[in-house]
Amino acid sequence: MKKVLLFLGMAIFGVAAQAQDFKPVAGDVTTEFGLTGGINNTDFKLNDGAALLRFRYFNTEKVAYRLGFNVSTVNDKTNAYGTGADANQKGTFTQKATNVLINLGIEKHFTGTDRLSPYVGGDILFGTGSRTETAENTINKGAAYAKDTFNEVKGPGYVSFGLRGVVGADYYIAKRMYLGVEAGLGLVYEKEGKTKITSTTAGVTTTTDHKSAGSTFNIKPSVITGVRIGFAF
C-alpha cells in the first residue's frame, strides 16, 4: 500500500511539474507571428499594428518587458517611354518611403490557469517616416515621357510619440508554444515635417520649401493582428 501511495504521489507531482512547464519562467524570451486565414488556408505573417516583430523578456514569471519593431519600406519605379524621335528614350518616376515604429513596454501577468496567462501592460511608442518622389524625364507620375524635365519632392516626413495601454492573454497549446490575443488604447502625437520641391525645366532649376502642415493628436483603439502564435525559448 505504501508503495502504491508513493507511486501515485510521484505521478501527481510529475503531472503538476509538467503543467508548470507550459509557461515561461524568469529569463525566457518569446517571439511571435500573426495567424491569418481559415482552417484550410492558415498563413503566418509578421504582426502588424503595434509591432511587426516583437520580443518579450520575462524578468520573472509575472513580469515581462516588451520590445517591438515595425519597419516598412516602399521603392516603386514607373518607366515612361518616348515616341517618334525619342522612341529609344525613357523617363522614370520613383517613389520611396520608409516608416519606423518602435515600442518599449512592460507586462504584468496574472495567475490564470496552467495554460492561460492573462496580462495587462503599457507601451511607449516612437515613430518616424520619410518619403521622396522623383520624376526624371517624365510628367504626371510616370504617365508620359517629357524630355529634359526633372522634379523631386522630399517630404513631408513625420515624427510621432505616444503611450498605449494593452490587455491580452496567452494560451499555451503545447510546452512553450502559445496562441495569444491583444487589444490596446493609445494616445499618439504626430508632427509633420517640411516639404522641399526641386524642379528643372528647360535647364532652369527652382527650389521651393514648404513649412510643416501641422500636427495631430489621436486617441484610438488597436488590435495586434487577430490571433498570434508565439514561442518561448
N, C-alpha and C positions, 0 to 999 in steps of 0.2 A: 504493500500500500504506500509506504514512504517513497519507494522508487517511482510509483505511478504519479504521486503528487509532485515529486521533484521534476519529473519529465513534463508534466502539464505546466508547472511554473516556468520552466525554461522555455517551453513553446510559447506561452503567453508573453514572456519577456522578449522573445525573439520577434514575435509579430509586432509588439509595441515599438521595438527598436527599428524594425523595417519601416513602420508607419512614419516615424520621426525623420527618416532619411529622405522623404519626398521633398521637403522644403529646404531652401538654402540655409546655411549656417554662417557664422561670422567668418569673414574672409572670402566668401564666394562672390563671383561676378556673374551677372546674367546679361544676355543679349537676346534680341527678339526680332521677329518679322511679322508682317501682316498676312492674314489669310483672306483670299477673295474667291469668288465663285461659289458653286454649289457642291453637292456631294460627288458628282461625276466629273466636275471640271475645276477642282480646287487648285488654286495657284498661290505661290508665295511671292511676296513683294516687300520691299523695304517700307517701313512705316511712313505714312505721310502725315501732314499736320504738324504736330509739335516736334517730332524728331524723326528724320529719315533713318538715322542709325543711332540706337540708344543703348547705353550700358548702365548697369546698376552695380554698385559695390555695397555688400552687406557688412556694415561695421559691426552689427550684432544681428541676432536672428530677428529683431524687431525694427531695426533702423537701417535704411539703405540710402545711399547717395546716388543721385541720378545725373548723367551727363549725356546730352544728345546733340547730334549734328544734323542739320538739314542743308544740303548743298545742291543747288540746281543750276545748270548752265544751258544756254541756248547759243548755237552758232549755225545760222542758216544762211545759205548763199543762193541767190537767184541770178541766172545769166540772161542777158538780153542781146540778141544778135542783130547786126546791121543788115541793110538791104542795099541793092544796087551797087554803087561803087564801094560801099562799106560792108559788102557781104562777108568778107573774111574778118571783120572786126566784131568785138563783143564788149559789152559792159557788164558790170557786176553790182548787185545790191546785196549787202551783207548786214545781218542783224546779229548782234552779240549781247548777251545778258548773263549776269551772274547774281545769284541770290544766296545768302548765307544766313542761317538761323542757328543759334547756339542756346541751349537751355541747361541750366545748372540748378539742381534742386535736391530735395530730401523727402523720404517717405517714412511714415510711421505705420508699421504692420501690426495687426491685431491677431489674437489667438486663432479665431476661426475654427477650423477642424484640422484633421491630419493632412488633408489635401488642399483645403481652401484657405487662402491668405488674403483677406480684405485689407485695404490700406487707404490712408489719406496722405496728401503731400502738397508740396508747393514748388514752383519753379521761378527762377529769374531768367528773363528772356532778353537776348540781344540779337538784332538782325541788321544786315546791311545789304545793299544791292547796287548794281551799276548796269548801264545799258548804253550801247552805241549802235547807230545806224549809219552806214557808209554807202553812198551811191557814186560809182565811178563810171563815166560814160553811159549813164542811164538815167531815166527820169521815172516818176510815178512808181517808185519802189520796184524797179526792175521790169516794168511793163513795156518799156520801149527803149531802144538804143538812142543815145544822144552823144555825139562826138564832142570831145574836149569839154566835158562838164564834170564837176565834182561837187559833192555835197556830203557833209558829215555832221551828224547830230550826236553830241555826247551828253547823256543825261536824259531825264533827271534821275539821279541816283537817290538813295534814301538811307536813313539810319532809323532804327526803332529800338525801344526799350519797353519792357513790360514785366508784369507779375501775373502768375496764374496759380489758382488752387485746383487740385485734382482729387478725384475719388475713384477707386478702382478695386479690382480683385484678380488674383491669380488662382487658377485651379490646376493642381498637379495631376496630370493624366498618367504619368509614369515617374519613375525616380528622376528628379531634377529636370523634368520637362513639363511645361505648363501651357495652358491656354489662359489668356487674360483679356479683360475689357477695361477701358478707362475713359472718363469724361472730365472736362475741366471748365473753369470760368476764368477768363483772362482780362487784364487791363493792359492795353498796348498804346504807347505814344509813338507816332511815326512822323518824322520830318523829312520833307522832300528837298533835295539839293538843287543847285542851279543847272541850267542847260546852256551848252556852248554850241553854236552853229557856225560852221565854216563852209563857204561856198565859193566855187571858181567857175566863172563863165566867160568865154572869150578872153582868157588869160588874165582876168581881173579877179582877185581873191578878196572876199569880205568875211569878217568875223563878228559875230553878234553874241553877247552874253545876256541870258535871261535869268532874272533872280528867281529864288525859290518861290513856288506857288503857295507854300504854307505848310501846315502840319495838321495831323488828325489825332484824335483820341477816341479809342473804341473800347467798349466792354462787350465781349461776346463769348458764347459757349464754344467748346471744341470737343471733338471726339477723335481719339487716336485710332485710325483705321476703323474696323468693326471688331474683329476678333484677332488677337495676336497670339503667335506661338513663340515660346521662348525656351531658352536652355540655360541651365546653371552649370558653371564649371570652375 
